[in-house]
C-alpha cells in the first residue's frame, strides 16, 4: 500500500497562507486595467493624474510603468505601447517590468478607458490602507521602545498621519454657472442686511465696512510688536462676535492660560479694575455690577483651548471637532509663532512657520470658516526712524505668512513710541491704528479705534469722530457698478428687485 504523501496541493498552500498571515490591501488586477487604459486612449491619463502617483501602485513593476507614463505626459508626448516601451528602455528598466510582452499584455486586459477613474480611486484607496498599516506598525514598534520619548512619538504619529491625509485630500472642480448662482445668492442675501456685511462682523464699525466682515475660508493675520494689545484686540473682537452677533468663536491660546483670558474678558465686560478682579477686593456695588454684567458673557458661545505649543495636526483635529459639535464660525489663534509644525525642517524655523501658515490656510478652506492668527513682528519696527508704522516686510520669521494670508492687519499705537500727538496736533493718547496692509479681495486702509488700557479693551470711536467711508467719486463708481450688475444678472432667475432694494455698495471701491 502506497504511503500517503504529506505534500499539499497549491490551492491548499494558498488557503493555508491566507489563514496564517495577512496580505497587504491591493488591487493588482485594477492596477493592470488602469495602466492598460492609459495606453489605449490618449486622454485617459487626464482622468487620473490627480488621483494616482507611482507610489499608489502595489507592484513595483507597475510603479515604474506609471512613472514612465507620467514622464511622457509631462513632456506632452503620446502615450501608447510603443512610447511607454521606449521610455522604459531609455530608463533601463524595461526588462525589470517584464519586457515588451508584458506591456502589450496590459492593453489586452481592458477594452476601453470608460471606467478608468473608478478603477483609479480603488487603487488609491488600497494605497491609503497600506500607508495606514505601515504607519501603525512603525508607531507600534516605537511604542515598545522605551528609549524613545513619548512626546517625540506623538509628534511622529501626528506628522505621519497628517502627511497621509494631506496627500489624499482632493476636491472636484465645479462649473462656473453653479458658482455664479451661489455668488448671486450671497449678494442677494447681503442686500437684505441693513449693514451689507457678507462675512462675520468684528464689532468694529469702520473695520467691518472696509472688510465686509471676516470672510469664509480666509486666513487673517493680525500682527504687532509686543505690548501693542494683540490679545486684547482679538478678545474684544471675540466678545463682540459672540455676544452682539451670536457667532460661535473658538480661541486657541498658546501664550496665556484659559483662566487668564477669561479674567480679561470679565474685566472688559464689567469694566471693573483688573487688580480688583484679581484680588477679589470688590465693594458690594461692584459685586452687583459683576453679577449683572457677566450674565451675557456666561451664555456666550466662546470656546477656549490653552494647549501649549499645539501642532498643526492637533489643531486641525480640534477645529474639525469644534465645527462638528458646536458649529464654530471663526477660529482665533494666539499666536502663530508658538505653534509647532509636523514635518522635519532640520531646525529651519522659517520653513516651519511657512508650513504652519500654509496649513492654517488649508484648514480655513477645508472648514469654510475664517481663521484669525496673531503674529509677532520683528525688531525692524523699533530700529526704523520716523513714526515706526509697521509694514509687511516686518512679519517675523517668514515671508510665507504674507503670501498665504488673505488679509494682514497691523496694530499700531503711536503713544507707545512716545508720539503723543499726530501731524495735526491731535492727541494720540488712548488711540490705536488698525492698518489693513493687505486685502486680497478688497481695499486697504487705516482705521482708528479707542484703546482702554486699564480694561485691555478696544472700542469704536465716538460716531462723530468716524471718517467718511468713501468720497463722492467712489460712490459714483459704485452706483455705476450696481447698475451694470443689475443689467447682467437677468436670465439667472434671481430676484433683481432684491438687489436694487436696500443694497449698499458704498464700500465696493476699486482696488
Residue, then its C-alpha position, 0 to 999 in steps of 0.5 A: x500500500x502506497x504511503x500517503x504523501x504529506x505534500x499539499x496541493x497549491x490551492x491548499x498552500x494558498x488557503x493555508x497562507x491566507x489563514x496564517x498571515x495577512x496580505x497587504x490591501x491591493x488591487x493588482x488586477x485594477x492596477x493592470x486595467x488602469x495602466x492598460x487604459x492609459x495606453x489605449x486612449x490618449x486622454x485617459x491619463x487626464x482622468x487620473x493624474x490627480x488621483x494616482x502617483x507611482x507610489x499608489x501602485x502595489x507592484x513595483x513593476x507597475x510603479x515604474x510603468x506609471x512613472x514612465x507614463x507620467x514622464x511622457x505626459x509631462x513632456x506632452x508626448x503620446x502615450x501608447x505601447x510603443x512610447x511607454x516601451x521606449x521610455x522604459x528602455x531609455x530608463x533601463x528598466x524595461x526588462x525589470x517590468x517584464x519586457x515588451x510582452x508584458x506591456x502589450x499584455x496590459x492593453x489586452x486586459x481592458x477594452x476601453x478607458x470608460x471606467x478608468x477613474x473608478x478603477x483609479x480611486x480603488x487603487x488609491x484607496x488600497x494605497x491609503x490602507x497600506x500607508x495606514x498599516x505601515x504607519x501603525x506598525x512603525x508607531x507600534x514598534x516605537x511604542x515598545x521602545x522605551x528609549x524613545x520619548x513619548x512626546x517625540x512619538x506623538x509628534x511622529x504619529x501626528x506628522x505621519x498621519x497628517x502627511x497621509x491625509x494631506x496627500x489624499x485630500x482632493x476636491x472636484x472642480x465645479x462649473x462656473x454657472x453653479x458658482x455664479x448662482x451661489x455668488x448671486x445668492x450671497x449678494x442677494x442675501x447681503x442686500x437684505x442686511x441693513x449693514x451689507x456685511x457678507x462675512x462675520x462682523x468684528x464689532x468694529x464699525x469702520x473695520x467691518x465696512x472696509x472688510x465686509x466682515x471676516x470672510x469664509x475660508x480666509x486666513x487673517x493675520x493680525x500682527x504687532x510688536x509686543x505690548x501693542x494689545x494683540x490679545x486684547x484686540x482679538x478678545x474684544x473682537x471675540x466678545x463682540x462676535x459672540x455676544x452682539x452677533x451670536x457667532x460661535x468663536x473658538x480661541x486657541x491660546x498658546x501664550x496665556x492660560x484659559x483662566x487668564x483670558x477669561x479674567x480679561x474678558x470679565x474685566x472688559x465686560x464689567x469694566x471693573x479694575x483688573x487688580x480688583x478682579x484679581x484680588x477679589x477686593x470688590x465693594x458690594x456695588x461692584x459685586x452687583x455690577x459683576x453679577x449683572x454684567x457677566x450674565x451675557x458673557x456666561x451664555x456666550x458661545x466662546x470656546x477656549x483651548x490653552x494647549x501649549x505649543x499645539x501642532x498643526x495636526x492637533x489643531x486641525x483635529x480640534x477645529x474639525x471637532x469644534x465645527x462638528x459639535x458646536x458649529x464654530x464660525x471663526x477660529x482665533x489663534x494666539x499666536x502663530x509663532x508658538x505653534x509647532x509644525x509636523x514635518x522635519x525642517x532640520x531646525x529651519x524655523x522659517x520653513x516651519x512657520x511657512x508650513x504652519x501658515x500654509x496649513x492654517x490656510x488649508x484648514x480655513x478652506x477645508x472648514x469654510x470658516x475664517x481663521x484669525x492668527x496673531x503674529x509677532x513682528x520683528x525688531x525692524x519696527x523699533x530700529x526704523x526712524x520716523x513714526x515706526x508704522x509697521x509694514x509687511x516686510x516686518x512679519x517675523x520669521x517668514x515671508x510665507x505668512x504674507x503670501x498665504x494670508x488673505x488679509x494682514x492687519x497691523x496694530x499700531x499705537x503711536x503713544x507707545x513710541x512716545x508720539x503723543x500727538x499726530x501731524x495735526x496736533x491731535x492727541x494720540x493718547x488712548x488711540x490705536x491704528x488698525x492698518x489693513x496692509x493687505x486685502x486680497x479681495x478688497x481695499x486697504x486702509x487705516x482705521x482708528x479705534x479707542x484703546x482702554x488700557x486699564x480694561x485691555x479693551x478696544x472700542x469704536x470711536x465716538x460716531x462723530x469722530x468716524x471718517x467718511x467711508x468713501x468720497x463722492x467719486x467712489x460712490x459714483x463708481x459704485x452706483x455705476x457698478x450696481x447698475x451694470x450688475x443689475x443689467x447682467x444678472x437677468x436670465x439667472x432667475x434671481x430676484x433683481x428687485x432684491x438687489x436694487x432694494x436696500x443694497x449698499x455698495x458704498x464700500x465696493x471701491x476699486x482696488 
